[in-house]
Amino acid sequence: MGNQAKLWRKYKIENNVLNRKVVFCPRCGEGYVMAEHPDRFYCGNCHFTKFKTGEKKE
């Protein structure tokens, strides 16, 4: 069982509206959640990488 996705942490209900805290893959479509790394988002299905923009923390 070890390392599961824990999808309940990736959604939040506010004012009876479901808000997603995840980024979906633009190539694969909704349902394919991209993994969040410190500097990028990564899709394990199609291997698409989207880099985060902004200042680097040192």
C-alpha positions as MATLAB code, in Angstrom:
seq = 'MGNQAKLWRKYKIENNVLNRKVVFCPRCGEGYVMAEHPDRFYCGNCHFTKFKTGEKKE';
ca = [
       0.000    0.000    0.000;
       2.887    2.359    0.803;
       2.931    5.534   -1.297;
      -0.621    6.440   -2.401;
      -1.761    9.683   -4.031;
      -4.082   10.833   -1.187;
      -6.363   12.642   -3.619;
      -8.588   14.024   -0.845;
      -5.773   16.493   -0.090;
      -5.858   17.829   -3.641;
      -9.427   19.172   -3.428;
     -11.097   21.723   -1.166;
     -14.779   22.485   -0.607;
     -15.613   26.173   -0.115;
     -19.198   27.484   -0.058;
     -20.477   24.143   -1.411;
     -18.161   24.424   -4.433;
     -15.423   21.884   -5.156;
     -12.073   23.599   -5.891;
      -9.148   21.680   -7.363;
      -5.641   22.319   -6.057;
      -4.062   20.234   -8.830;
      -2.812   20.913  -12.348;
      -4.094   18.644  -15.119;
      -1.942   17.702  -18.113;
      -2.679   19.918  -21.151;
      -1.835   17.040  -23.538;
      -3.701   14.189  -21.832;
      -6.657   16.238  -20.593;
      -8.610   16.252  -17.359;
      -8.161   13.207  -15.204;
      -4.388   13.101  -15.611;
      -2.939   14.955  -12.627;
       0.555   16.331  -13.005;
       3.066   15.655  -10.227;
       4.264   18.791   -8.460;
       8.008   19.199   -7.941;
       9.771   22.261   -6.451;
      10.620   23.701   -9.893;
       8.194   21.999  -12.314;
       5.029   19.996  -12.966;
       5.414   16.564  -14.591;
       2.957   14.192  -16.291;
       3.863   10.545  -15.781;
       1.595    9.440  -18.627;
       2.999   11.423  -21.585;
       6.180   12.779  -19.881;
       5.205   16.417  -20.444;
       7.087   18.883  -18.215;
       5.894   22.389  -17.405;
       8.402   24.542  -15.535;
       7.238   26.937  -12.845;
       8.019   30.576  -13.494;
       9.297   32.964  -10.891;
      12.355   33.706   -8.846;
      14.595   30.944   -7.605;
      14.980   30.631   -3.839;
      18.554   30.261   -2.634;
];
